[in-house]
C-alpha cells in the first residue's frame, strides 16, 4: 500500500523564504522542496510557529524577489526547525 498522500509533485530546491506574522515578526529560512500545494521550509531559528498559524511569505532568489506581494500560507506541521507550509486559497 502506498502511504504517499500528496496531491502535487514536489521539486527539491533551495529558495530563501521570509515569513512574517504579527506575533513573532519575520523568520528566515530556505525551502527544502516546493510544489503547487506548498513547501517544506527549514528555518534558521529554533522559534517555530505552531501548526495552524497563518503566515505571509515572500520567496527570494539571489537577484530579487520571486513574488512581489506576500503569499498567505498555513503551517500544516513542524518537526524541530522544519515546517510544512500550505498555500492558502485566494
C-alpha positions as CSV (number, residue, x, y, z in Angstrom):
1,X,0.0,0.0,0.0
2,X,1.3,3.4,-1.0
3,X,1.4,5.8,2.0
4,X,2.2,8.9,-0.1
5,X,-0.8,11.2,0.3
6,X,0.5,14.2,-1.7
7,X,-1.7,15.7,-4.5
8,X,1.2,17.7,-6.0
9,X,4.7,16.6,-7.2
10,X,7.5,18.1,-5.1
11,X,10.5,19.7,-6.6
12,X,13.7,19.8,-4.5
13,X,15.0,23.3,-4.4
14,X,16.5,25.9,-2.1
15,X,14.8,29.3,-2.2
16,X,15.2,31.9,0.5
17,X,11.9,32.4,2.5
18,X,10.9,35.4,4.6
19,X,7.9,34.5,6.7
20,X,6.0,37.2,8.7
21,X,3.4,37.1,11.4
22,X,2.4,39.8,14.0
23,X,3.2,37.6,17.0
24,X,6.8,36.8,16.0
25,X,7.9,39.2,13.3
26,X,9.9,37.9,10.4
27,X,11.5,34.4,10.3
28,X,14.0,33.4,7.6
29,X,14.6,30.0,6.1
30,X,15.1,28.0,2.9
31,X,12.8,25.7,1.1
32,X,13.8,22.0,1.0
33,X,11.2,21.3,-1.6
34,X,8.2,23.1,-3.2
35,X,5.1,22.1,-5.1
36,X,1.9,23.7,-6.3
37,X,0.3,22.9,-2.9
38,X,3.0,24.2,-0.6
39,X,6.6,24.0,0.6
40,X,8.8,22.4,3.2
41,X,10.9,25.1,4.8
42,X,13.9,24.8,7.1
43,X,14.1,27.8,9.4
44,X,17.3,29.4,10.6
45,X,15.9,29.7,14.2
46,X,14.6,27.5,16.9
47,X,11.5,29.7,17.1
48,X,8.9,27.8,15.0
49,X,5.2,28.8,14.6
50,X,2.8,26.1,15.7
51,X,0.6,24.2,13.2
52,X,-2.5,26.2,12.2
53,X,-0.6,29.5,12.2
54,X,-1.3,31.7,9.1
55,X,1.8,33.5,7.8
56,X,2.7,35.8,4.9
57,X,5.6,34.5,2.8
58,X,8.0,36.1,0.3
59,X,10.2,33.8,-1.8
60,X,13.5,35.3,-2.8
61,X,16.2,34.4,-5.2
62,X,19.7,35.8,-5.5
63,X,18.7,38.5,-7.9
64,X,15.5,39.6,-6.2
65,X,12.1,38.5,-5.1
66,X,10.1,35.8,-6.8
67,X,6.7,37.2,-5.6
68,X,6.0,40.9,-5.2
69,X,3.2,40.6,-2.8
70,X,3.4,38.2,0.3
71,X,1.6,34.9,-0.2
72,X,-0.7,33.6,2.5
73,X,0.3,30.2,3.8
74,X,-0.7,28.0,6.7
75,X,1.7,26.0,8.9
76,X,0.5,22.4,8.5
77,X,3.1,20.5,10.5
78,X,6.5,21.1,12.2
79,X,9.4,18.9,13.3
80,X,12.3,20.7,15.0
81,X,13.1,23.7,12.8
82,X,11.4,22.3,9.6
83,X,7.8,23.3,8.8
84,X,5.4,22.3,6.2
85,X,3.5,25.2,4.6
86,X,0.4,25.0,2.5
87,X,-0.7,27.8,0.1
88,X,-4.0,29.3,1.2
89,X,-6.6,29.9,-1.5
90,X,-7.0,33.5,-2.6
